[in-house]
Amino acid sequence: MWRVGPMGTIQDLGARIQAIAAPIVRALHLELVEVICQGRGSGLVVRVVVDKDGGISLGDCETVHHSLSRALDVADPIPHAYRLEVSSPGLDRPLRQRHDYERSLGKLVRVRLREPEQGQWVLIGRLTAVGQDGITLLTRGKRGQGIQQDIPWPCIRDTKLEIEF
């Protein structure tokens, strides 16, 4: 496993930073999507991804950066220089948590499957339901008719929003 020195693994560092960031982001009424630590030594980049319903603004990112930077200076989980980046998840962000799917209800999504369904590895359709057992898509059949497809959670490799023009 790749290590970052006395701090432990890069995953340990990410978990410590996430523990510091989560209450700050929550207090700002935002969602902490993920914390990614990449690089090593003074080339370390700590990327914090935040979101909210309706999308994140540059001002939101600046506020998180300022608040988190101060908290990291106090907690001092990184004993050397690093670069802190705060960003939105972007349009190509995978849906990971159930609430990501719920927030995307009614939107067009691309679902990659773990096993092919009727010869297809990828399904594109409108997300119409999110349940305990999986999701429901409204896809287009060969004649353009709508087809409802239930996809169990274990069958989903990943899901991303499709850009509509």
N, C-alpha and C positions, 0 to 999 in steps of 0.2 A: 504494500500500500504506500502511496506517495505521502511523504511527511513534510511538514513545514517547520521542523525544528522543535524548540521547547514548547511551542503552542499545541503540539499534537498533530493530528492529521488535518488536512484542509477541510474535511467534513466536520471535524470537531470545531474548528474555527468558525465555519459557517453556522453551526448550531449555536455557538456562543453569541455570535453577532445577531442571529435571528432572535434569540432570547432578549437581547437588548433592544432591538428594533421593534419587535411586536407591540409592546405597550405604547411606544411613541407613536407608531403608525395608527394604532387603534384610537388613541386619544385625539388624533387629527381626523377621525371618522373616515379613515381609508382602510384598504385591505392590503396586507403584506402578502404578495404573491409568492416571492421567493427571494432568497439570498444566495448569490453565487460568488465564490471566491476562486480567482484564477491567478496563476503566476506564482512567483516566489520571491522572497527577500523584498527589497525595496521596489520590485516590479509587481508587487501584489496589487490586484484590482479587486475591490469589494463592490459588487453590483447588487443593488437593492431594487427590486421591482415592486411597484405599488400600483393599485388600481382603485376605482370606485365606480358605482353605477353612473352611467353617463360619460365616463371617461375621465382621465386625469389631465390636469393642466400643468403648464410649465411652473406656475406659481406653487402648485401642490408639491411638485418635485423639489423646488427650491426650499420650501418650508421643511420637508422631510430631511433634506440634505443638511440644513442648518441645525435642526434639532438633534438628528442622529450623530452628526459630527461632534457636537458638544458632549453627548452621552458617551461616545466611543473614546473621546479624550479623557473623560473621567474614569471609565471602566478599564481603559487601556488593555484590550485583549490582544493587541498587535504591537510587539516591542520595536517595530521599525516603521519606516515610511511606507505608505500605501496610498492608493487612489480610491476615493469613495465616489461611486456613480449611483445616482438615483434616476430611475426611468419608468416609463409606462411599459406594459407588456407588449404593446405593438399589435398590429392586426393579425399577424401570423402566429400568435401565441396559442399553444395547445390548451384545450380545456382539460383541466386536471381534476378538480374537485367537483363534487355534485353541485355546489352553488355556482360554479362556472357554467355548467350546463343549464341550470335554472335561469341564470341571468341571460342566457342566449336563446331562450325559448322564442320561437317565431323566426329565428334567423336561419340562413342557409349555412349548412355545415358539410364538411368532408370528413367521413369516418373511415379510417383504415382498420380493417378487420384482422384478427389473428389467424383466421381460417377463411377461405373463400366461401361466399354465400351465392349459390347458383352461378359459380364460376367467376364471381366478382370479388376482388380484394378491397375495393374502395366503393363506398356508397356516398352519393351527394344528394342531399335533400333538406327540406325544411324541418327543423327540430320542433316537434309538436307536443312532446311529453317527456318528462323526466320522472322516473319512479324508483322504487326500492330495488327492483330487479334489473333495470336498464333504461334505455331511451326509446322513443318512437320517432321515426322519420317519415315524412311524406315525400316520396321519390316519384319520379316520372317514369312511366312504363314506356315501352317501345312505340305505342300509339299516342303518347302524350297524356294518358290518363294518370291520375294520382294513385299511388300505391302506398299503403301504410305498412311500414316495416318496423317490427319490434326487434331491438338489438340488446341482448343481455350484456351487462357490464363485463363479464369475463371474456366476451368475444371482441371487445373493443381494444385495438392496439393504441390508437390515438385519434383525437378529434380536433379539427381546426375550423375556424370560421372561414367561409368562402366570401370573397369580395364580390359584391353585387354592383353592377353598373347600371 
